[in-house]
Amino acid sequence: MATATATTRKGRKVTFMHPMDADEAAIRKLAAAATGEPRYARAQVLRAQTAEGAPVATEQVRADPDDTSALSGFVAGALKPIDNVAKWVGNTRAGEALDEFGQSLGFPSIEDTNAEHDEWRRNNTRTGYQMLGSIASTLPASRLPGGLAVQGGASGALLSDADTLGDTAKDAAFGAAGGVVGGKVLQSLGGLASGVTNAGARALNKAGVPLTLGQIGQAAGNLPGRVVGYVEDVAAGLPLVGSVVTAARNRGLEGFNVAAGNRILANIGEALPKGAKPGHDMIDAVQSKLSGRYQQLVPNLTATADQQFAADLAAARDLADQASRAPQLAKIVNSVFGNRVNGSQLSGQALKDAESELTRLYGKYANSQGDEGLYGEAIDGVRQALRDMVARSNPAQASELGALNTGWAQLKALRGAVRSGSDKAKATGVTSPGALLRQSAGKGYRDPFAEAATDILPNRTPDSGTAGRLFTGAALAGSIGVDPREHPFLAGTLGTVGALNSRTGQVALNKLAFGARPAGLTALTQPLNRLSRYAPQAVTPLLVQPRE
């Protein structure tokens, strides 16, 4: 055996043994193995000169100097996909014939050319430029039909070092997954730059309805947003953090009810006082403001009882009859109108007094259920018949009266949503968007505000049986909490969900999601969305690991 030395990139000399009859190729391979540096595969072997019969002196293996050229690295990286395509073509019958023909003309074989290019890439130290070259060379794959997954899969196969179909398919799968995830991440960053653009979510924010982290994510409509929404749904059913999420969702529901009250009052240019709390008292306050405006208007008006007024009273009697209260309603009609109608005319004062009396009587049954609730609706029907008659009799005030009637109709839907809701809704006077939407739909229109809120603020029961909940529940070690030392990612995720859904976090989060953005940040939206289509080419080189 003979000895030889090689020097690593860090200057350490490595001595290794080789057979006396080893040729230079074998010595180079042993040098590469001893140093762990592939550059020795093309090293120069310096043989020692010895006298005949003397011991063999130590040989020196001198590696080629490192290739530090950025341009060389870029070109070497760009050749990688081309080498793979050549290899695949060379494995076909036509490719084999073409390869043999090229060799007969003196060109190197596809295998030798690829081996030389592999060595070129290994000997070049500018790996970042090699990656840029690979990205540039796989850009044509971004034009393939089928979306990010197909384009990423093609890039993964083109950059694969695999020798088998199975390993190439694995690299293609990595490329497909990376392309989809990378593209969605870039699209999400574009969304962050522009803020939440969902019209319904923005309408809720403008109305003062605070949204949770998961609701904002769901409104974004992209994959990361849906993932965030799912994580929050799971967290809502867990101890500790679940109560924080539930409280944040309740704040959104309460904000929706206050916003519904303000939308009613907006018809007459009024609003609830800042800090108003939702519930029966808020609904009564809305009714009081509408009634006050009506009372200011009607003293200057007169009304004439017509056939439509009689038909509307008959419809109210039918409701009272369903509640077995038709005689009582007839007494109310006679009491309210009997002494106030002069022929078929009602003066302004008579209108005001009749409105006040009907409002007082309706107030006794406004929050009632069953037959009493139905009887209250019948009284409200008489009151609405009066208002409609006033509107028909005073076309010059049609705009103001129409605004009031719209407000009354919306208030009636809000009360109906409370009455038809859960026991908690009936007790608190806080209804859900779905209940309000059903009430509006039952009256021949769909409230767009309630519809948007229903899409974003659905009533969700915490997930209690899915695999995700069971897995997370197990990680919580019996519902006590998460040890961040054992589960840092899980603890961080739950901690983030909890922090952003706290009262302070929710305020900051909504400002971040819906607040105005600097022009420079908004301008990034389009470029990021455009870049997302090239995510497969950018991400795949990071996922497909080279094989030695």
Secondary structure as UniProt FT lines:
FT   STRAND          2..7
FT   TURN            9..10
FT   STRAND          13..18
FT   TURN            20..21
FT   HELIX           24..35
FT   HELIX           38..42
FT   STRAND          44..46
FT   TURN            52..53
FT   STRAND          59..62
FT   HELIX           70..90
FT   HELIX           93..104
FT   TURN            105..106
FT   HELIX           110..123
FT   HELIX           127..138
FT   HELIX           139..143
FT   TURN            145..146
FT   HELIX           147..158
FT   HELIX           165..194
FT   HELIX           199..206
FT   TURN            207..208
FT   HELIX           213..220
FT   HELIX           223..236
FT   TURN            239..240
FT   HELIX           241..265
FT   HELIX           266..268
FT   TURN            274..275
FT   HELIX           280..297
FT   HELIX           298..300
FT   STRAND          303..304
FT   HELIX           307..322
FT   TURN            323..324
FT   HELIX           326..337
FT   TURN            338..340
FT   TURN            343..344
FT   STRAND          345..346
FT   HELIX           348..365
FT   TURN            366..367
FT   HELIX           370..393
FT   HELIX           395..397
FT   HELIX           398..419
FT   HELIX           423..428
FT   HELIX           433..442
FT   TURN            443..444
FT   HELIX           448..456
FT   HELIX           467..475
FT   TURN            476..480
FT   TURN            484..486
FT   HELIX           488..500
FT   HELIX           503..514
FT   HELIX           519..522
FT   TURN            523..524
FT   HELIX           525..531
FT   HELIX           532..534
FT   HELIX           535..543
//
